[in-house]
Amino acid sequence: MTDSLNFTQDPSRDITNFPEDYHDFKGAAVRITVYWTVDCLADGESLNNSLIMLRHADELLKKYTLSLDVIPRGMPTPVPAPKSMHAAAQDRIDRATKNLPMAIRSVGGALARHVASAAINQVHTNHVHMELAKQRGRLEFGGSINVPPEGSPTVEELQRLRNLIDPVTEENRLIVVFVPFTHSSGGFSSRFSKWLPWVLVDPRRLFANTVLLHEICHACRLAHQKFPNILAEWGADNNHLWGWQADAIYDSYWCTGPRPKNWWALKIRPPFHPYLWDDYLQ
């Protein structure tokens, strides 16, 4: 396991202010396989929210020298739009600004081209990712999962959904399923002894961009903390990991580390302990 450089819980000690608290993992990847149920694929807002969470998880992990390796392949990597789309946008900008004074046309046209290019690439990326989701990540599961606001669903509640995924061919890829919840509680990390940990996220309402990564971190054995960080509360400004949390992600079964013996041993830890389990298979 990686030695923690500074076991701090100070939110100000982020990698930008205290790089000495953080290891350089050189882009080591957290490996996940993503699925969408038919209801999430049919709802454009839900599908788009899931893509936002995937991209945000990748961006935030990269801040801490990690990355996200996603199946279906190509997500959440940006996909440049074809040159023909950019050319068409350029033509429309030229025609719209042709009657402006040259100085304004030059500066305004350049700004418009920059904004249009970024927007076109983002729209094209979303389109490609949505098609990948529909073709390669579809689960023929209708309806919702009953995830109570406090507590967890039963094994029986999850079994019908899990039957559509098993048998798992790559066990050290974390399974992530975007599925509606009966109660919109955001996300749930399943740690029943019947399976290795896997993650469920309700994308119908975007509580925060960090919801997916929040649940991934639970599957890497990180628990809730008292202090504001990505694992404590969801919020717009809650976009950091402490160095020891990045270490736990790197050491997880989904990245590079050894497989824990007891994924489900939740009662051995007191409240606010930083980890959900300790036992590792050496």
C-alpha positions in Angstrom: 0.0 0.0 0.0 1.0 3.6 -0.6 2.4 5.4 2.4 0.4 8.5 3.3 2.5 11.6 3.1 0.2 13.6 5.4 -2.9 12.2 7.0 -4.7 15.6 7.0 -8.3 16.6 7.1 -7.7 20.2 6.4 -9.7 21.3 3.3 -7.1 24.0 2.5 -4.4 21.5 2.0 -5.3 20.8 -1.7 -2.8 19.7 -4.3 -2.6 23.3 -5.6 -1.5 24.6 -2.2 0.4 21.7 -0.7 1.7 19.4 -3.5 4.0 17.8 -0.9 0.9 16.1 0.5 0.3 14.2 -2.7 2.0 11.4 -4.7 2.4 11.5 -8.5 0.5 8.5 -9.8 1.4 9.4 -13.4 -2.1 8.9 -14.7 -2.8 5.5 -13.2 -6.4 4.6 -14.2 -9.4 3.7 -12.1 -11.1 1.1 -14.3 -14.9 1.1 -14.5 -17.6 -0.5 -16.7 -20.7 1.7 -17.2 -24.2 0.6 -17.9 -27.5 2.5 -18.4 -31.0 1.1 -18.0 -33.5 1.7 -20.8 -35.3 4.5 -18.9 -32.1 6.4 -18.5 -31.2 6.0 -22.1 -34.6 7.2 -23.2 -34.4 10.4 -21.1 -32.1 12.9 -22.8 -31.6 14.9 -19.6 -30.7 11.7 -17.6 -28.2 10.6 -20.2 -26.6 14.0 -20.4 -26.3 14.2 -16.6 -24.5 10.9 -16.6 -22.0 12.1 -19.2 -21.4 15.3 -17.1 -20.6 13.1 -14.0 -18.3 10.8 -16.0 -16.4 13.8 -17.5 -16.2 15.5 -14.1 -14.9 12.3 -12.4 -12.2 12.0 -15.1 -11.2 15.7 -14.8 -11.0 15.6 -11.0 -9.0 12.4 -10.9 -6.6 13.9 -13.4 -6.1 16.9 -11.1 -4.6 14.3 -8.6 -2.5 12.5 -11.3 -5.0 9.7 -11.7 -7.5 9.0 -14.6 -10.6 7.2 -15.5 -10.5 4.2 -17.8 -14.1 3.7 -19.0 -15.8 0.9 -20.9 -17.6 1.7 -23.3 -14.3 2.8 -24.9 -14.1 6.5 -25.9 -15.9 7.9 -22.8 -15.4 10.5 -21.4 -12.7 11.4 -23.9 -13.4 14.6 -26.0 -14.2 13.8 -29.6 -13.3 16.6 -32.1 -16.1 17.4 -34.5 -15.5 16.8 -38.3 -13.9 19.7 -40.2 -17.1 20.1 -42.2 -19.0 21.1 -39.1 -16.5 23.8 -38.2 -16.4 25.0 -41.8 -20.2 25.4 -41.9 -20.1 27.4 -38.6 -17.3 29.6 -40.0 -19.3 30.4 -43.0 -22.3 31.4 -40.9 -20.1 33.7 -38.8 -18.6 35.3 -41.8 -22.0 36.0 -43.3 -23.3 37.4 -40.0 -20.4 39.8 -39.6 -19.8 40.9 -43.1 -21.4 44.3 -42.7 -19.5 45.2 -39.5 -16.4 47.5 -39.5 -13.2 45.6 -40.2 -11.7 46.1 -36.7 -14.9 44.9 -35.0 -15.3 42.1 -37.5 -11.7 40.9 -37.0 -11.9 40.8 -33.2 -15.5 39.8 -32.9 -15.2 37.1 -35.6 -12.2 35.5 -33.9 -14.0 35.4 -30.6 -17.1 34.0 -32.2 -15.1 31.3 -34.0 -13.4 30.3 -30.8 -16.7 30.0 -28.9 -18.4 28.2 -31.8 -15.6 25.7 -32.2 -15.7 24.8 -28.5 -19.5 24.4 -28.6 -19.4 22.3 -31.7 -16.8 20.0 -30.3 -18.8 19.6 -27.1 -22.1 18.9 -28.9 -20.3 16.3 -31.1 -18.7 14.7 -28.1 -22.1 14.4 -26.4 -23.6 12.9 -29.5 -20.8 10.3 -29.8 -21.0 9.4 -26.2 -24.7 9.0 -26.2 -24.5 6.6 -29.2 -21.8 4.6 -27.4 -24.1 4.4 -24.3 -27.0 3.2 -26.4 -25.1 0.6 -28.4 -22.7 -0.8 -25.8 -24.0 0.0 -22.3 -27.7 -0.8 -22.5 -29.4 -2.9 -19.9 -32.9 -4.2 -20.6 -34.1 -3.1 -17.2 -37.3 -1.1 -16.8 -38.4 0.7 -13.7 -36.5 1.9 -10.7 -34.5 0.6 -7.7 -35.9 1.2 -4.2 -32.9 3.0 -2.6 -34.3 4.6 0.7 -33.0 8.1 1.6 -31.5 6.5 4.7 -30.4 2.9 4.5 -29.9 0.6 1.5 -31.9 -1.7 -0.8 -32.0 -5.4 -0.2 -29.9 -8.0 -2.1 -33.2 -9.2 -3.6 -34.0 -5.7 -4.8 -30.7 -5.5 -6.7 -30.7 -9.1 -8.0 -32.8 -8.6 -11.1 -30.6 -5.7 -12.2 -27.4 -7.6 -11.4 -28.6 -10.7 -13.4 -28.4 -8.6 -16.6 -24.7 -7.9 -15.9 -23.4 -11.3 -14.6 -21.2 -13.1 -15.3 -18.5 -10.4 -14.9 -15.6 -11.0 -17.3 -13.2 -8.4 -15.8 -13.7 -8.6 -12.1 -11.3 -5.8 -11.3 -13.4 -3.2 -13.2 -15.8 -1.4 -11.0 -19.4 -1.8 -12.3 -21.3 1.5 -12.5 -25.1 1.5 -13.4 -27.1 4.6 -14.1 -30.6 3.7 -13.0 -33.6 5.6 -11.6 -34.2 5.3 -7.8 -37.6 5.2 -6.2 -36.3 7.9 -3.9 -33.9 10.3 -5.5 -31.1 10.0 -3.1 -28.4 10.4 -5.7 -26.1 7.4 -5.5 -25.5 4.1 -3.7 -22.4 1.9 -3.3 -23.4 -1.7 -2.9 -21.1 -3.7 -0.6 -23.2 -6.8 0.0 -21.0 -9.9 0.4 -22.7 -11.5 -2.6 -20.8 -9.3 -5.0 -17.7 -7.2 -5.1 -18.6 -3.5 -4.6 -20.5 -1.9 -7.4 -22.1 1.6 -7.8 -25.6 2.8 -8.7 -26.4 6.4 -9.6 -29.7 8.1 -10.3 -29.0 10.6 -13.1 -32.5 12.1 -13.4 -31.5 15.0 -11.1 -28.0 16.3 -11.1 -27.4 16.8 -7.3 -23.8 17.7 -8.1 -21.1 16.8 -10.6 -19.3 14.8 -7.9 -22.1 12.2 -7.2 -20.5 9.5 -9.3 -17.0 10.0 -8.0 -18.4 10.1 -4.4 -19.7 6.6 -4.9 -16.6 5.4 -6.7 -14.6 6.6 -3.7 -16.8 4.5 -1.4 -16.1 1.5 -3.5 -12.4 2.3 -3.0 -13.1 1.9 0.8 -13.3 5.6 1.7 -15.9 6.6 4.2 -17.7 9.9 4.9 -15.7 12.5 6.8 -16.8 15.3 9.2 -15.0 18.0 7.3 -16.0 19.4 3.9 -14.4 17.3 1.1 -15.6 15.3 -1.8 -16.8 12.5 0.4 -18.6 14.5 3.0 -21.2 16.7 1.3 -22.2 17.4 -2.3 -21.7 21.0 -3.4 -20.5 23.2 -6.2 -17.2 24.0 -4.4 -16.6 20.5 -3.0 -14.1 19.4 -5.6 -11.0 18.2 -3.8 -9.4 15.0 -2.4 -6.9 14.9 0.4 -3.6 13.2 -0.5 -4.4 10.1 1.6 -7.7 9.7 -0.2 -6.0 9.8 -3.5 -3.7 7.1 -2.1 -6.6 4.9 -1.2 -8.0 5.2 -4.7 -4.7 4.3 -6.2 -4.4 1.3 -3.8 -7.9 0.1 -4.6 -8.7 -3.1 -6.4 -10.0 -1.1 -9.3 -6.7 0.7 -9.9 -3.4 -1.1 -9.0 -3.7 -2.5 -5.5 -4.4 -5.8 -3.8 -7.9 -7.1 -3.4 -9.4 -6.6 0.1 -10.6 -9.7 1.9 -13.8 -8.3 3.4 -15.5 -5.8 1.2 -18.6 -5.9 3.4 -17.1 -5.5 6.9 -18.8 -2.2 7.7 -19.4 -2.7 11.4 -15.8 -2.9 12.4 -15.3 0.8 12.0 -16.5 3.6 14.4 -18.4 6.6 13.0 -16.3 9.0 10.9 -13.4 6.5 10.6 -11.8 7.4 7.2 -12.0 3.8 5.8 -14.8 1.3 5.5 -12.6 -1.7 5.8 -8.9 -2.5 6.4 -8.3 -6.2 5.6 -6.2 -6.7 2.4 -5.1 -9.9 0.7 -1.3 -9.7 0.5 
